[in-house]
Amino acid sequence: MKPWYADGLRFECERCSACCRHEPGYVFLSAQDIRSLMEGLSLDFRSLLRNYCRVVDLGSHAVLSLRETKRYDCILWGEGGCTVYGHRPVQCRTYPFWAQVVDSAEDWNLEAASCPGIGKGRTRPRSEIESRLAERRASPPLMIERGVGLEDLDEDTLLGR
């Protein structure tokens, strides 16, 4: 059975930064994201965690996320946009082609209310959409035990070394 988006979906990022600013949210980080951010920011593991990350308790487990400013901007957002664009997390790189957004035409249209790039620009083919979905599945957020703080995380264990 073909997905509803089999003929592709129109999307072009408008660089409005709406997905990066002004509202609370989470950017859940994978091991790949941590390694990439360490490189992009020229930071060691401890410095990255201390300055850019937080632990988010989701009830049954906790995950590592980027911090936000007091104004709910992503900690990596600057006047010109993302300060680590080439090293941004997979969650950011794959937006809006997330499972919960492309699950149905209704979900896609609901997301369009907060993203002006949805429905504009070139048509992204099914292969690109599914590639982004696969990229997100292949790089899941790091789950950590509840109650574990940033200072308790071990680089080798967390990054699978």
DSSP file (Angstrom, degrees, kcal/mol; ACC not computed):
  #  RESIDUE AA STRUCTURE BP1 BP2  ACC     N-H-->O    O-->H-N    N-H-->O    O-->H-N    TCO  KAPPA ALPHA  PHI   PSI    X-CA   Y-CA   Z-CA
    1    1 A M              0   0    0      0, 0.0     0, 0.0     0, 0.0     0, 0.0   0.000 360.0 360.0 360.0 128.0    0.0    0.0    0.0
    2    2 A K        -     0   0    0      1,-0.1     2,-0.0     2,-0.1     4,-0.0  -0.477 360.0-112.9 -74.9 143.1    1.4    3.4   -1.0
    3    3 A P    >   -     0   0    0      0, 0.0     3,-1.9     0, 0.0     4,-0.1  -0.344  29.4-108.6 -70.2 159.8    1.7    6.1    1.6
    4    4 A W  T 3  S+     0   0    0      1,-0.3     3,-0.4    99,-0.2    99,-0.1   0.759 120.4  54.5 -60.9 -23.8   -0.5    9.1    1.2
    5    5 A Y  T >   +     0   0    0     97,-0.2     3,-2.8     1,-0.2    -1,-0.3   0.113  68.9 123.6 -96.2  21.0    2.6   11.2    0.3
    6    6 A A  T <  S+     0   0    0     -3,-1.9   120,-0.5     1,-0.3    -1,-0.2   0.780  74.0  51.3 -55.1 -30.1    3.6    8.8   -2.5
    7    7 A D  T 3  S-     0   0    0     -3,-0.4    -1,-0.3     1,-0.3    -2,-0.1   0.344 121.0-106.7 -89.8   7.4    3.6   11.6   -5.1
    8    8 A G    <   -     0   0    0     -3,-2.8     2,-0.4   117,-0.1    -1,-0.3  -0.163  27.2-101.5  93.9 171.5    5.8   13.7   -2.8
    9    9 A L  E     -A  124   0A   0    115,-2.0   115,-3.8    -3,-0.1     2,-0.5  -0.995  24.8-120.0-136.2 140.4    5.2   16.8   -0.6
   10   10 A R  E     +A  123   0A   0     -2,-0.4   109,-2.8   113,-0.3   110,-0.3  -0.674  45.8 149.8 -82.4 128.3    6.0   20.4   -1.2
   11   11 A F  E     +A  118   0A   0    111,-2.0     2,-0.3    -2,-0.5   111,-0.3  -0.935  16.5 167.4-158.6 135.8    8.4   21.9    1.3
   12   12 A E        -     0   0    0    105,-1.5     2,-0.1    -2,-0.3   108,-0.1  -0.910  39.8-118.0-147.4 120.7   11.0   24.7    1.3
   13   13 A C        -     0   0    0     -2,-0.3    -2,-0.0     1,-0.2   102,-0.0  -0.382  18.4-161.7 -60.6 127.6   12.5   26.0    4.5
   14   14 A E        -     0   0    0     -2,-0.1    -1,-0.2   106,-0.0   101,-0.0   0.434  31.9-126.6 -89.6  -2.0   11.6   29.7    4.7
   15   15 A R        +     0   0    0      1,-0.1    -2,-0.1     2,-0.0     0, 0.0   0.838  65.6 138.9  56.9  35.1   14.4   30.3    7.3
   16   16 A C        -     0   0    0      1,-0.0    -1,-0.1    65,-0.0    65,-0.0   0.667  57.0-139.2 -81.1 -17.3   11.8   31.9    9.6
   17   17 A S    >>  +     0   0    0      1,-0.1     3,-1.7     3,-0.1     4,-1.1   0.570  60.2 134.1  68.2  11.7   13.3   30.2   12.7
   18   18 A A  T 34 S+     0   0    0      1,-0.3     3,-0.2     2,-0.2     5,-0.1   0.826  71.6  52.6 -59.7 -31.1    9.8   29.4   14.0
   19   19 A C  T 34 S+     0   0    0      1,-0.2    -1,-0.3     3,-0.1     3,-0.0   0.551 115.1  42.2 -81.0  -6.1   10.9   25.8   14.7
   20   20 A C  T <4 S+     0   0    0     -3,-1.7    54,-2.8     1,-0.1     2,-0.3   0.517 112.5  44.4-113.4 -10.6   13.9   27.2   16.7
   21   21 A R  S  < S+     0   0    0     -4,-1.1    52,-0.2    52,-0.3    51,-0.1  -0.893  90.7  19.3-141.7 160.7   12.5   30.0   18.7
   22   22 A H  S    S+     0   0    0     49,-0.4    51,-0.2    -2,-0.3    50,-0.1   0.277  98.1  74.4  71.2  -5.1    9.9   31.5   20.9
   23   23 A E  S    S-     0   0    0     49,-0.8    48,-0.0    -5,-0.1    -1,-0.0  -0.996  83.7-106.5-137.0 143.9    8.2   28.4   22.2
   24   24 A P        +     0   0    0      0, 0.0     2,-0.3     0, 0.0    -3,-0.1  -0.334  58.0 131.0 -63.1 148.6    9.2   25.7   24.7
   25   25 A G        -     0   0    0     -5,-0.1     2,-0.4     2,-0.0    47,-0.0  -0.978  46.7-103.3-178.3-179.4   10.3   22.4   23.1
   26   26 A Y        -     0   0    0     -2,-0.3     2,-0.5    39,-0.0    41,-0.1  -0.957   6.5-162.6-126.4 142.9   12.9   19.8   23.1
   27   27 A V        -     0   0    0     39,-0.4    39,-1.7    -2,-0.4     2,-0.2  -0.887  27.5-152.3-117.9  95.4   15.7   18.9   20.7
   28   28 A F  B     -B   65   0B   0     -2,-0.5    63,-0.4    37,-0.2     2,-0.4  -0.470  11.3-139.2 -72.6 137.9   16.5   15.3   21.7
   29   29 A L        -     0   0    0     35,-2.7   113,-3.2    -2,-0.2    35,-0.4  -0.796  12.2-159.2-108.6 139.8   20.1   14.3   21.1
   30   30 A S     >  -     0   0    0     -2,-0.4     4,-2.1   111,-0.3     5,-0.1  -0.536  39.8-101.1-100.0 172.3   21.5   11.0   19.7
   31   31 A A  H  > S+     0   0    0    109,-0.4     4,-2.3     1,-0.2     5,-0.2   0.908 126.2  53.1 -60.5 -41.3   25.1    9.8   20.1
   32   32 A Q  H  > S+     0   0    0      1,-0.2     4,-2.5     2,-0.2    -1,-0.2   0.899 107.1  51.9 -60.0 -41.7   25.7   10.9   16.6
   33   33 A D  H  > S+     0   0    0      2,-0.2     4,-2.9     1,-0.2     5,-0.2   0.908 107.9  51.3 -62.0 -42.7   24.4   14.4   17.5
   34   34 A I  H  X S+     0   0    0     -4,-2.1     4,-2.4     2,-0.2    -2,-0.2   0.939 112.0  46.4 -61.0 -47.5   26.7   14.7   20.5
   35   35 A R  H  X S+     0   0    0     -4,-2.3     4,-1.8     1,-0.2    -1,-0.2   0.925 114.6  47.5 -61.3 -44.2   29.8   13.7   18.4
   36   36 A S  H  X S+     0   0    0     -4,-2.5     4,-3.1     1,-0.2    -2,-0.2   0.901 112.4  48.5 -65.4 -42.0   28.8   16.2   15.6
   37   37 A L  H  X S+     0   0    0     -4,-2.9     4,-2.5     2,-0.2     6,-0.2   0.881 107.8  55.0 -67.1 -37.4   28.1   19.0   18.1
   38   38 A M  H  X>S+     0   0    0     -4,-2.4     5,-2.0    -5,-0.2     4,-0.6   0.923 114.2  41.8 -59.6 -42.3   31.4   18.4   19.8
   39   39 A E  H ><5S+     0   0    0     -4,-1.8     3,-0.7     3,-0.2    -2,-0.2   0.951 115.8  48.0 -68.2 -50.0   33.1   18.8   16.5
   40   40 A G  H 3<5S+     0   0    0     -4,-3.1    -2,-0.2     1,-0.2    -1,-0.2   0.812 120.9  36.4 -63.9 -31.8   31.0   21.8   15.3
   41   41 A L  H 3<5S-     0   0    0     -4,-2.5    -1,-0.2    -5,-0.2    -2,-0.2   0.449 104.0-127.4 -98.8  -2.3   31.5   23.7   18.5
   42   42 A S  T <<5 +     0   0    0     -3,-0.7     2,-0.3    -4,-0.6    -3,-0.2   0.924  63.3 137.5  53.2  49.1   35.1   22.6   19.1
   43   43 A L      < -     0   0    0     -5,-2.0    -1,-0.2    -6,-0.2     2,-0.1  -0.882  54.6-121.3-122.6 152.9   34.2   21.4   22.6
   44   44 A D     >  -     0   0    0     -2,-0.3     4,-2.4    -3,-0.1     5,-0.2  -0.426  41.8 -96.4 -82.2 170.1   35.0   18.4   24.7
   45   45 A F  H  > S+     0   0    0      1,-0.2     4,-2.4     2,-0.2     5,-0.2   0.911 121.9  47.4 -54.1 -52.8   32.2   16.2   26.0
   46   46 A R  H  > S+     0   0    0      1,-0.2     4,-2.7     2,-0.2    -1,-0.2   0.890 112.4  49.6 -61.0 -41.9   32.0   17.7   29.5
   47   47 A S  H  > S+     0   0    0      2,-0.2     4,-2.3     1,-0.2     5,-0.3   0.898 110.2  51.0 -65.8 -40.4   31.9   21.3   28.1
   48   48 A L  H  X>S+     0   0    0     -4,-2.4     4,-2.4     2,-0.2     5,-0.6   0.957 113.7  44.2 -61.0 -50.3   29.2   20.5   25.6
   49   49 A L  H  X5S+     0   0    0     -4,-2.4     4,-1.5     1,-0.2    -2,-0.2   0.943 115.4  47.7 -59.8 -48.7   27.0   18.9   28.3
   50   50 A R  H  <5S+     0   0    0     -4,-2.7    -1,-0.2     1,-0.2    -2,-0.2   0.876 123.0  31.1 -62.3 -40.8   27.6   21.7   30.8
   51   51 A N  H  <5S+     0   0    0     -4,-2.3    -1,-0.2    -5,-0.2    -2,-0.2   0.698 133.0  20.1 -95.4 -20.9   27.0   24.6   28.4
   52   52 A Y  H  <5S+     0   0    0     -4,-2.4    15,-2.6    -5,-0.3     2,-0.2   0.538 104.6  71.5-128.9  -9.0   24.4   23.2   25.9
   53   53 A C  E  << -C   66   0B   0     -4,-1.5     2,-0.3    -5,-0.6    13,-0.2  -0.705  42.0-177.9-119.4 163.8   22.5   20.2   27.3
   54   54 A R  E     -C   65   0B   0     11,-2.3    11,-2.6    -2,-0.2     2,-0.5  -0.971  29.6-116.1-148.5 158.6   19.9   19.3   29.9
   55   55 A V  E     -C   64   0B   0     -2,-0.3     2,-0.5     9,-0.2     9,-0.2  -0.866  26.4-157.7 -98.5 131.4   18.3   16.1   31.0
   56   56 A V  E     -C   63   0B   0      7,-3.0     7,-2.2    -2,-0.5     2,-0.6  -0.950   8.5-143.5-113.9 120.6   14.6   15.8   30.4
   57   57 A D  E     +C   62   0B   0     -2,-0.5     5,-0.2     5,-0.2     3,-0.0  -0.729  18.8 179.0 -83.7 118.7   12.5   13.4   32.5
   58   58 A L        -     0   0    0      3,-2.9     2,-1.0    -2,-0.6     4,-0.2   0.190  49.9-105.2-105.5  15.4    9.8   11.8   30.4
   59   59 A G  S    S+     0   0    0      2,-0.3     3,-0.1     1,-0.2    87,-0.1  -0.645 112.1  39.0 101.9 -78.1    8.4    9.6   33.1
   60   60 A S  S    S-     0   0    0     -2,-1.0     2,-0.3     1,-0.1    86,-0.2   0.695 133.0  -5.5 -81.6 -18.7    9.6    6.1   32.3
   61   61 A H        -     0   0    0     84,-0.1    -3,-2.9    -5,-0.0     2,-0.3  -0.936  68.9-118.4-158.9 176.4   13.0    7.3   31.2
   62   62 A A  E     -DC 144  57B   0     82,-2.1    82,-3.1    -2,-0.3     2,-0.3  -0.893  21.0-161.0-124.9 157.7   15.0   10.4   30.6
   63   63 A V  E     -DC 143  56B   0     -7,-2.2    -7,-3.0    -2,-0.3     2,-0.4  -0.923  23.7-109.8-135.1 161.0   16.7   11.8   27.5
   64   64 A L  E     + C   0  55B   0     78,-1.1   -35,-2.7   -35,-0.4     2,-0.3  -0.771  42.2 172.6 -91.5 134.9   19.4   14.3   26.7
   65   65 A S  E     -BC  28  54B   0    -11,-2.6   -11,-2.3    -2,-0.4   -37,-0.2  -0.936  36.5 -98.4-137.8 158.6   18.2   17.5   25.0
   66   66 A L  E     - C   0  53B   0    -39,-1.7   -39,-0.4    -2,-0.3   -13,-0.3  -0.496  45.0-116.4 -69.6 149.3   19.6   20.9   24.0
   67   67 A R        -     0   0    0    -15,-2.6     8,-1.9    -2,-0.1     2,-0.3  -0.313  23.9-139.8 -77.4 169.1   18.9   23.7   26.4
   68   68 A E  B     -E   74   0C   0      6,-0.2     6,-0.2     7,-0.1     2,-0.1  -0.881  15.7-113.1-124.6 160.1   16.8   26.8   25.6
   69   69 A T    >   -     0   0    0      4,-2.7     3,-1.9    -2,-0.3     6,-0.1  -0.323  42.6 -95.2 -79.9 174.2   17.3   30.4   26.5
   70   70 A K  T 3  S+     0   0    0      1,-0.3    -1,-0.1     2,-0.1    -2,-0.0   0.750 128.9  55.7 -62.8 -23.0   14.9   32.2   28.9
   71   71 A R  T 3  S-     0   0    0      2,-0.1   -49,-0.4   -48,-0.0    -1,-0.3   0.282 122.4-108.0 -92.0  10.3   13.0   33.4   25.8
   72   72 A Y  S <  S+     0   0    0     -3,-1.9   -49,-0.8     1,-0.3     2,-0.3   0.754  71.6 143.7  67.2  28.0   12.6   29.7   24.6
   73   73 A D        -     0   0    0    -52,-0.2    -4,-2.7   -51,-0.2    -1,-0.3  -0.722  62.1 -97.7 -88.2 147.4   15.1   30.1   21.8
   74   74 A C  B >   -E   68   0C   0    -54,-2.8     3,-2.1    -2,-0.3    -6,-0.2  -0.405  30.7-122.7 -59.4 139.9   17.3   27.1   21.0
   75   75 A I  T 3  S+     0   0    0     -8,-1.9    -1,-0.1     1,-0.3    -7,-0.1   0.715 112.4  54.1 -59.6 -20.7   20.7   27.5   22.7
   76   76 A L  T 3  S+     0   0    0     -9,-0.2     7,-3.0   -56,-0.1     2,-0.3   0.399  84.6 106.7 -95.7   1.7   22.3   27.2   19.3
   77   77 A W  E <   +F   82   0D   0     -3,-2.1     2,-0.2     5,-0.2     5,-0.2  -0.650  43.5 172.0 -85.2 137.9   20.2   29.9   17.6
   78   78 A G  E >   -F   81   0D   0      3,-2.9     3,-2.4    -2,-0.3    -4,-0.1  -0.767  51.9 -81.3-131.8 178.9   21.9   33.2   16.8
   79   79 A E  T 3  S+     0   0    0      1,-0.3     3,-0.1    -2,-0.2    -2,-0.0   0.801 130.4  46.1 -55.3 -31.9   21.0   36.3   14.9
   80   80 A G  T 3  S-     0   0    0      1,-0.3     2,-0.3     0, 0.0    -1,-0.3   0.338 122.5-101.3 -93.6   8.2   21.9   34.7   11.6
   81   81 A G  E <  S+F   78   0D   0     -3,-2.4    -3,-2.9   -65,-0.0    -1,-0.3  -0.835  85.6  14.4 110.2-150.2   20.0   31.4   12.4
   82   82 A C  E >   -F   77   0D   0     -2,-0.3     3,-1.0    -5,-0.2    -5,-0.2  -0.451  58.9-154.0 -67.4 125.7   21.5   28.2   13.6
   83   83 A T  T 3  S+     0   0    0     -7,-3.0    -1,-0.2    -2,-0.3    -6,-0.1   0.601  95.9  36.0 -77.7 -10.6   25.1   28.7   14.7
   84   84 A V  T >  S+     0   0    0     -8,-0.3     3,-3.0     1,-0.1     4,-0.4  -0.179  73.2 149.9-129.8  39.8   26.0   25.1   13.9
   85   85 A Y  G X  S+     0   0    0     -3,-1.0     3,-1.2     1,-0.3    -1,-0.1   0.831  73.5  49.5 -47.3 -45.2   23.9   24.6   10.8
   86   86 A G  G 3  S+     0   0    0      1,-0.3    -1,-0.3    -4,-0.1    -3,-0.0   0.618 120.4  37.8 -71.4 -11.1   26.3   22.0    9.3
   87   87 A H  G <  S+     0   0    0     -3,-3.0    -1,-0.3   -47,-0.1    -2,-0.2   0.123  85.2 141.6-122.6  17.1   26.4   20.1   12.5
   88   88 A R    <   -     0   0    0     -3,-1.2     5,-0.1    -4,-0.4    -3,-0.0  -0.236  59.5 -89.5 -65.9 152.8   22.8   20.5   13.6
   89   89 A P    >>  -     0   0    0      0, 0.0     4,-2.5     0, 0.0     3,-0.7  -0.134  32.7-112.1 -60.6 155.5   21.0   17.5   15.3
   90   90 A V  H 3> S+     0   0    0      1,-0.3     4,-2.1     2,-0.2     5,-0.2   0.842 116.7  61.9 -58.0 -35.4   19.2   14.9   13.2
   91   91 A Q  H 3> S+     0   0    0    -63,-0.4     4,-0.5     1,-0.2    -1,-0.3   0.906 110.9  39.3 -57.7 -41.3   15.9   16.1   14.7
   92   92 A C  H X4 S+     0   0    0     -3,-0.7     3,-0.7     1,-0.2    -2,-0.2   0.900 113.8  54.2 -74.2 -42.7   16.5   19.5   13.1
   93   93 A R  H 3< S+     0   0    0     -4,-2.5    -2,-0.2     1,-0.2    -1,-0.2   0.796 111.5  44.6 -62.7 -31.0   18.0   18.2    9.9
   94   94 A T  H >< S+     0   0    0     -4,-2.1     3,-2.0    -5,-0.2    -1,-0.2   0.531  88.5 153.6 -96.8  -6.7   15.0   15.9    9.1
   95   95 A Y  T <<  +     0   0    0     -3,-0.7    -3,-0.0    -4,-0.5   -76,-0.0  -0.413  61.8  17.1 -65.2 140.4   12.2   18.4   10.0
   96   96 A P  T 3  S+     0   0    0      0, 0.0     2,-2.0     0, 0.0    -1,-0.3  -0.908 109.5  80.3 -94.6  16.9    9.3   18.4    8.8
   97   97 A F    <   +     0   0    0     -3,-2.0     2,-0.3     4,-0.1    -2,-0.1  -0.377  62.4 136.9 -87.8  62.7    9.7   14.8    7.6
   98   98 A W    >>  -     0   0    0     -2,-2.0     4,-2.4     1,-0.1     3,-1.3  -0.786  65.9-115.2-102.9 149.6    9.0   13.2   11.0
   99   99 A A  H 3> S+     0   0    0     -2,-0.3     4,-0.7     1,-0.3    -1,-0.1   0.895 115.9  50.8 -52.2 -46.1    6.8   10.2   11.4
  100  100 A Q  H 34 S+     0   0    0      1,-0.2    -1,-0.3     2,-0.2     4,-0.2   0.692 113.7  46.0 -70.6 -16.2    4.2   12.1   13.4
  101  101 A V  H <4 S+     0   0    0     -3,-1.3     3,-0.4     1,-0.1    -2,-0.2   0.813 119.5  36.6 -92.2 -35.6    4.0   14.9   10.8
  102  102 A V  H  < S+     0   0    0     -4,-2.4   -97,-0.2     1,-0.2    -2,-0.2   0.277  85.7 102.6-100.7  11.1    3.8   12.8    7.7
  103  103 A D  S  < S-     0   0    0     -4,-0.7     2,-0.3    -5,-0.2   -99,-0.2   0.852  96.9  -4.0 -60.8 -35.0    1.6   10.1    9.2
  104  104 A S     >  -     0   0    0     -3,-0.4     4,-2.3    -4,-0.2     5,-0.2  -0.977  69.8-109.1-152.9 162.4   -1.4   11.6    7.5
  105  105 A A  H  > S+     0   0    0     -2,-0.3     4,-2.5     1,-0.2     5,-0.2   0.864 120.3  56.2 -61.4 -35.2   -2.4   14.5    5.3
  106  106 A E  H  > S+     0   0    0      2,-0.2     4,-2.2     1,-0.2    -1,-0.2   0.924 107.4  47.1 -63.5 -44.4   -4.3   15.9    8.3
  107  107 A D  H  > S+     0   0    0      2,-0.2     4,-2.1     1,-0.2    -2,-0.2   0.904 111.9  51.3 -63.8 -40.7   -1.1   15.8   10.4
  108  108 A W  H  X S+     0   0    0     -4,-2.3     4,-1.5     1,-0.2    -2,-0.2   0.917 111.5  47.2 -60.7 -44.9    0.8   17.5    7.6
  109  109 A N  H  X S+     0   0    0     -4,-2.5     4,-0.6     1,-0.2    -1,-0.2   0.847 109.3  53.7 -68.7 -34.1   -1.8   20.2    7.2
  110  110 A L  H >< S+     0   0    0     -4,-2.2     3,-1.0     1,-0.2     4,-0.3   0.910 108.5  49.7 -64.3 -41.6   -1.8   20.8   11.0
  111  111 A E  H >X S+     0   0    0     -4,-2.1     3,-1.8     1,-0.2     4,-0.9   0.832  99.2  67.4 -65.8 -31.5    2.0   21.2   11.0
  112  112 A A  H 3< S+     0   0    0     -4,-1.5    -1,-0.2     1,-0.3    -2,-0.2   0.759  86.6  69.7 -60.6 -24.4    1.6   23.7    8.1
  113  113 A A  T << S+     0   0    0     -3,-1.0    -1,-0.3    -4,-0.6    -2,-0.2   0.780 111.7  29.7 -65.2 -25.7   -0.2   26.1   10.6
  114  114 A S  T <4 S+     0   0    0     -3,-1.8    -1,-0.2    -4,-0.3    -2,-0.2   0.454 117.3  60.6-112.5  -2.4    3.2   26.6   12.4
  115  115 A C    ><  -     0   0    0     -4,-0.9     3,-1.3     1,-0.1    -1,-0.2  -0.921  58.1-167.3-128.6 107.2    5.6   26.1    9.5
  116  116 A P  T 3  S+     0   0    0      0, 0.0    -1,-0.1     0, 0.0    -4,-0.1   0.625  84.8  66.3 -68.9 -11.9    5.3   28.5    6.5
  117  117 A G  T >  S+     0   0    0      2,-0.1     3,-1.7  -106,-0.1  -105,-1.5   0.678  75.7  99.9 -82.5 -17.1    7.6   26.3    4.4
  118  118 A I  E <  S+A   11   0A   0     -3,-1.3  -107,-0.2     1,-0.3     3,-0.1  -0.562  91.8  17.3 -72.8 127.5    5.1   23.4    4.2
  119  119 A G  E 3  S+     0   0A   0   -109,-2.8     2,-0.3     1,-0.4    -1,-0.3   0.446 112.1  95.2  90.8   2.6    3.2   23.5    0.9
  120  120 A K  E <   +     0   0A   0     -3,-1.7    -1,-0.4  -110,-0.3    -3,-0.0  -0.787  67.7  15.0-120.9 164.9    5.8   25.8   -0.7
  121  121 A G  E    S-     0   0A   0     -2,-0.3  -109,-0.2  -111,-0.2     2,-0.1  -0.274 102.7  -9.6  76.0-158.3    8.8   25.3   -2.9
  122  122 A R  E    S-     0   0A   0   -111,-0.3  -111,-2.0  -112,-0.1     2,-0.5  -0.331  73.2-102.8 -77.8 157.5    9.8   22.2   -4.8
  123  123 A T  E     -A   10   0A   0   -113,-0.2  -113,-0.3  -115,-0.1    -1,-0.1  -0.691  30.3-141.8 -79.9 123.2    8.1   18.8   -4.3
  124  124 A R  E     -A    9   0A   0   -115,-3.8  -115,-2.0    -2,-0.5     5,-0.0  -0.769  24.8-124.2 -85.3 123.3   10.2   16.5   -2.2
  125  125 A P    >>  -     0   0    0      0, 0.0     4,-2.1     0, 0.0     3,-0.7  -0.205  19.8-107.6 -68.9 159.7    9.9   13.0   -3.7
  126  126 A R  H 3> S+     0   0    0   -120,-0.5     4,-2.8     1,-0.2     5,-0.3   0.863 119.1  59.1 -51.3 -40.5    8.8   10.0   -1.7
  127  127 A S  H 3> S+     0   0    0      1,-0.2     4,-1.7     2,-0.2    -1,-0.2   0.881 106.7  46.3 -61.2 -38.9   12.4    8.7   -1.7
  128  128 A E  H <> S+     0   0    0     -3,-0.7     4,-2.1     2,-0.2    -1,-0.2   0.911 112.6  50.1 -69.1 -42.8   13.7   11.8    0.1
  129  129 A I  H  X S+     0   0    0     -4,-2.1     4,-2.1     1,-0.2    -2,-0.2   0.935 113.8  45.0 -60.0 -47.2   10.8   11.8    2.6
  130  130 A E  H  X S+     0   0    0     -4,-2.8     4,-2.2     1,-0.2    -1,-0.2   0.807 109.1  56.5 -70.9 -29.1   11.5    8.1    3.4
  131  131 A S  H  X S+     0   0    0     -4,-1.7     4,-2.3    -5,-0.3    -1,-0.2   0.902 108.9  46.8 -65.7 -41.2   15.2    8.7    3.6
  132  132 A R  H  X S+     0   0    0     -4,-2.1     4,-2.0     2,-0.2    -2,-0.2   0.889 111.3  51.1 -68.4 -39.0   14.7   11.4    6.3
  133  133 A L  H  X S+     0   0    0     -4,-2.1     4,-2.1     1,-0.2    -2,-0.2   0.920 112.2  47.2 -61.7 -43.0   12.3    9.1    8.2
  134  134 A A  H  X S+     0   0    0     -4,-2.2     4,-2.3     1,-0.2    -2,-0.2   0.883 108.5  54.8 -66.3 -39.3   15.0    6.4    8.1
  135  135 A E  H  X S+     0   0    0     -4,-2.3     4,-0.6     1,-0.2    -1,-0.2   0.904 109.7  47.2 -61.0 -41.1   17.7    8.8    9.2
  136  136 A R  H >< S+     0   0    0     -4,-2.0     3,-0.8     1,-0.2    -2,-0.2   0.911 112.0  49.2 -68.0 -42.1   15.7    9.7   12.2
  137  137 A R  H 3< S+     0   0    0     -4,-2.1    -2,-0.2     1,-0.2    -1,-0.2   0.862 109.5  53.4 -63.7 -34.9   14.9    6.1   13.1
  138  138 A A  H 3< S+     0   0    0     -4,-2.3    -1,-0.2     1,-0.3    -2,-0.2   0.598 111.1  46.7 -77.2 -11.0   18.6    5.2   12.7
  139  139 A S  S << S-     0   0    0     -3,-0.8    -1,-0.3    -4,-0.6     3,-0.1  -0.539  80.4-179.7-130.2  66.2   19.7    8.0   15.2
  140  140 A P        -     0   0    0      0, 0.0  -109,-0.4     0, 0.0    -3,-0.1  -0.246  37.6 -89.4 -69.7 156.1   17.3    7.7   18.2
  141  141 A P        -     0   0    0      0, 0.0     2,-0.5     0, 0.0  -111,-0.3  -0.283  47.8-101.8 -59.6 147.5   17.6   10.0   21.2
  142  142 A L        -     0   0    0   -113,-3.2   -78,-1.1   -78,-0.2     2,-0.5  -0.607  35.7-152.2 -73.1 122.5   19.9    8.9   23.9
  143  143 A M  E     -D   63   0B   0     -2,-0.5     2,-0.3   -80,-0.2   -80,-0.2  -0.828  16.7-178.5 -97.1 135.7   17.9    7.4   26.8
  144  144 A I  E     -D   62   0B   0    -82,-3.1   -82,-2.1    -2,-0.5     3,-0.1  -0.889  35.6 -85.0-128.6 160.7   19.4    7.6   30.2
  145  145 A E    >   -     0   0    0     -2,-0.3     3,-1.7   -84,-0.2   -84,-0.1  -0.346  51.4-101.6 -64.3 142.7   18.3    6.4   33.6
  146  146 A R  T 3  S+     0   0    0      1,-0.2    -1,-0.1   -86,-0.2     3,-0.1  -0.378 108.0  28.0 -61.3 142.2   15.9    8.6   35.5
  147  147 A G  T 3  S+     0   0    0      1,-0.3     2,-0.4    -3,-0.1    -1,-0.2   0.340  86.8 127.8  87.7  -7.0   17.7   10.6   38.2
  148  148 A V    <   -     0   0    0     -3,-1.7    -1,-0.3     2,-0.0     2,-0.2  -0.712  47.5-149.3 -84.1 129.5   21.0   10.6   36.4
  149  149 A G    >>  -     0   0    0     -2,-0.4     3,-1.4    -3,-0.1     4,-0.6  -0.479  27.5-103.6 -94.5 167.5   22.5   14.1   36.1
  150  150 A L  G >4 S+     0   0    0      1,-0.3     3,-1.2     2,-0.2  -100,-0.1   0.879 121.0  57.8 -55.2 -40.4   24.7   15.5   33.4
  151  151 A E  G 34 S+     0   0    0      1,-0.3    -1,-0.3  -102,-0.1    -3,-0.0   0.699 102.8  55.7 -66.5 -18.4   27.7   15.3   35.7
  152  152 A D  G <4 S+     0   0    0     -3,-1.4    -1,-0.3     2,-0.1    -2,-0.2   0.593  82.1 108.3 -89.0 -12.0   27.1   11.5   36.0
  153  153 A L    <<  -     0   0    0     -3,-1.2     2,-0.5    -4,-0.6    -9,-0.0  -0.458  60.2-145.0 -74.8 136.5   27.2   10.7   32.3
  154  154 A D     >  -     0   0    0     -2,-0.2     4,-3.0     1,-0.1     5,-0.3  -0.881   4.7-145.6-103.0 126.1   30.2    8.8   31.0
  155  155 A E  H  > S+     0   0    0     -2,-0.5     4,-2.6     1,-0.2     6,-0.2   0.918  97.5  47.6 -57.4 -49.3   31.4    9.8   27.5
  156  156 A D  H  4>S+     0   0    0      1,-0.2     5,-3.0     2,-0.2     4,-0.4   0.902 116.7  43.1 -62.8 -42.2   32.5    6.3   26.5
  157  157 A T  H >45S+     0   0    0      3,-0.2     3,-0.8     2,-0.2    -2,-0.2   0.939 116.4  46.7 -68.8 -46.9   29.3    4.6   27.7
  158  158 A L  H 3<5S+     0   0    0     -4,-3.0    -2,-0.2     1,-0.2    -1,-0.2   0.884 117.8  41.2 -64.6 -40.4   27.0    7.3   26.3
  159  159 A L  T 3<5S-     0   0    0     -4,-2.6    -1,-0.2    -5,-0.3    -2,-0.2   0.379 112.4-115.7 -93.6   5.3   28.6    7.4   22.9
  160  160 A G  T < 5       0   0    0     -3,-0.8    -3,-0.2    -4,-0.4    -4,-0.1   0.879 360.0 360.0  68.7  39.5   29.1    3.6   22.7
  161  161 A R      <       0   0    0     -5,-3.0    -4,-0.2    -6,-0.2    -5,-0.1   0.432 360.0 360.0 -96.6 360.0   32.9    3.6   22.6
